[in-house]
Amino acid sequence: MPRAALAGVLALLPAACATAPACPTGTAPAAFAELAFGRNADGRLRVTDADWAAFLAEEATPRFPQGLTTLDTQGQWRGADGRIEREPGKRLWLVLPGATFEEAATRTEALAAAYRSRFGQESVMRSLQSGCAGF
């Protein structure tokens, strides 16, 4: 695609994202955030179940007291050194009623930074989506 055409498409994206469909009765606009936390370091399990429980209690719950969901995962990724790493992980799913993408990004980046620092992790994957939620 020519650069001028690509620039035109990119200019339309913010407007398209700003016009979300109306939510059905009983639901309201929300940001959804998923974070993927690896548990290995140097090829071995670094974050134990007790470490994860403490991280949730001390870092995640105070930041997201309304609630959260965690799941065990098994994944892989390519590290900065180019090697494929396979490791157990944890997935954190958050529903943030009324939050903008910017708010969700800021709040989840602080949590990801705390995890990277606490456990010496190279990265934490974060994914944001918009939609409707009802409780």
N, C-alpha and C positions, 0 to 999 in steps of 0.2 A: 504494500500500500504506500503510495507517495506520502511524504512527510506532511504536506499541506492537508491531505485528506485525513490522515491520522490525527492531526491537531484538531480538526473539525469534530471528529468523533469524540475525542477526549474532552472537548469543551462541552459537549452535550451530557456527559456522564453525571456531573453534579446535579443538573436539573432533573435528570431521570431518577436519580436516587432520592431526591427531595420529595417526589410525588408518590409516596407509598400509598397503596390501596387502603381504603377504610377497613377497620377491623370489624369482624362480626360481633354481634351482641354478646356481651359477657367477656369480651377480651379487650385489650388495649395495646397500643404500640409498645414494643419492647426491643431492646438489643439483646442478642444471644451471643454469649462468648464461650468458646471452648479453648482450653489450654491443655497441651500435652507435655507432661513432665517425664523425662527419662530418669531412670533410677541407677544407672551404672556410671562408673568413673574408672578409668584405667583398666577397662575390661572386667571389672567385678562389680557386684552389687554394692552400691555406696549408700543408697537411701533405703533403710529397712522399713518395715511396717511401723515400728515405733517412731522412727524419724518422721515418716509421713504423717502419722497421727499428731505428733507435736507440731509439725508445720501447719497442718490444718487448724489446730487449736490456737496457735500463737500468731499466725499470719493471715490465713484465708478467712476464718470465721470472723475476726474483728473487722476485716475489710468488707465482707459480704454477710452480715448477720441475718439477712432475710432468708438465706438458705442457699444451698449448693448441692450438687450431686457429683460423686466420684465413681469412677469405673477403673478396674484393672485393665491394662492393655499390654500388647506385645508389639513392638515396632522396630523399625530400622531407619537409619538416616546416614548421610555421608558427612563425616566430621571435617573440620578445617584441614586436617592432614590428608584428606582424600579417601580414607578407609571407610568402608561400610560397617556401621556399628549396629548390632542387633541387641535389644535390651528390653527388659520388662519396664513398664511405665504406669503412669496414672493419668487419667483424663479427668479434668474438672469441667463441669458444665454449669454455666451461670445464666439465669434469666434476669435481666435488669429492666423492669418495667419503667417506661418513661425516659430511659437513658438514651442520649445521643451516641453516635459512633465515637465521637471525640471523648465523651465521658467514659464510655466502656473501654476505649483504648488506653486512656490514662490510668484508670483503676486497675486494669489487668496487667499493664506494663509494670506497675509498682509491685504487684504480686510476683510476676515473673522475675523481676530483678532481685527480689528477696530470695527466691528459690535458687537462682544462679549463684548468688553470693554465699548463701548458707551451705550449699552442697557442691560448690565448685563445678557447676554445669556450664557447658559452652553455650547452650541455648535452651529456650522454652518456646514451643510453637504456640502461637495465638491465632485464633480465627474469630472474626466478628460477622454477624448476620443481623438483618432486621426482620421483624415479623410481628405477630400478634400473640399475646399470652393472656391467659385467664387463670385465676386461682380460686 
